[in-house]
Amino acid sequence: MRNWPRVGLSAGSRRGIDRAKFVESFDAKFPYDDEEAATALIHQGWAISPNAAFCVLEEICRLPRGAAVDTGAQHSLAAQWAASGQHPLMSAVLRCAAALIDSTPLSSQDAVGIMRDVSAYSGQYAALNIAYFSGDCSTPEGDGALEQASIEIRKQWETLESN
């Protein structure tokens, strides 16, 4: 099905509301051709939270429908994103981002493995989205494995958030 939302942000806390407003400011309208504005969003994302930072990366590597951006520019923005912060998931999620940018999906098994790694960091919905969408869903088995892992991880996080 592959219809998960582009970003996942909890609006339960004051900080969550700030993250949601932040993502809303560039969702489906990232300034790919404005280096100064893109850099500002990258830095702002890292300053807000890891999930906000991964939301920026998700927007860099998952273009909105109809957007035409050179893959070289996307790779450059992803490299700038990586140089601007640190997170234990960075290397794995950047691998997924590169697969999305280059339209060369990871095997569903590799993507599910990365999704399982992301699951250890509760609430990193944008990182989970990047891993999910990087996987090869061209077979029913691959699509099913990706979908099942995403559902399980989201339920796990929702359970943690409700406790």
TAMOMO-V883470 format. One line per field, one symbol per residue. ss: DSSP state (A for helix, B for strand, O for the rest). phi: phi as a letter, one per 30 degrees, with the letter a starting at -180 (. if undefined). burial: b if it has 16 or more other C-alpha atoms within 10 Angstrom, else e. A space follows every 10 residues. Layout:
ss = ???
phi = ???
burial = ???
This chain:
ss = OOOOOOOOOO OOOAAAAAAA AAAAOOOOOO OOOOAAAAAA AAAAAAAAOA AAAAAAAAAA AOOOOOOOOO AAAAAAAAAA AAAOOOOOOA AAAAAAAAAA AOOOOBOAAA AAAAAAAAAO OOOOAAAAAA AAAABOOOOA AAAAAAAAAA AAAAAAAAAA AAO
phi = .hbdddbbbd cdcedddddd dededbeibd decbeddddd deddedddae dddddddedd ccddeidcbd dddddddddd eddcabaede dddddddddd ddhbeddddd ddddeddded ceiddddded deddddcdce dddddddddd dddddedddd ddd
burial = eeeeebbbbb eeeeebebbb ebbeeebbeb ebeeeeebbe bbbbbbeeeb bbbbbbbbbb bbbeeeeeee beebbebbeb bbeeeeeebe ebbbbbbbbb beeebbebeb bbbbbbbbbe bbbbbbbbbb bbbbbbbeee ebbebbbebb eebbeebeee eee
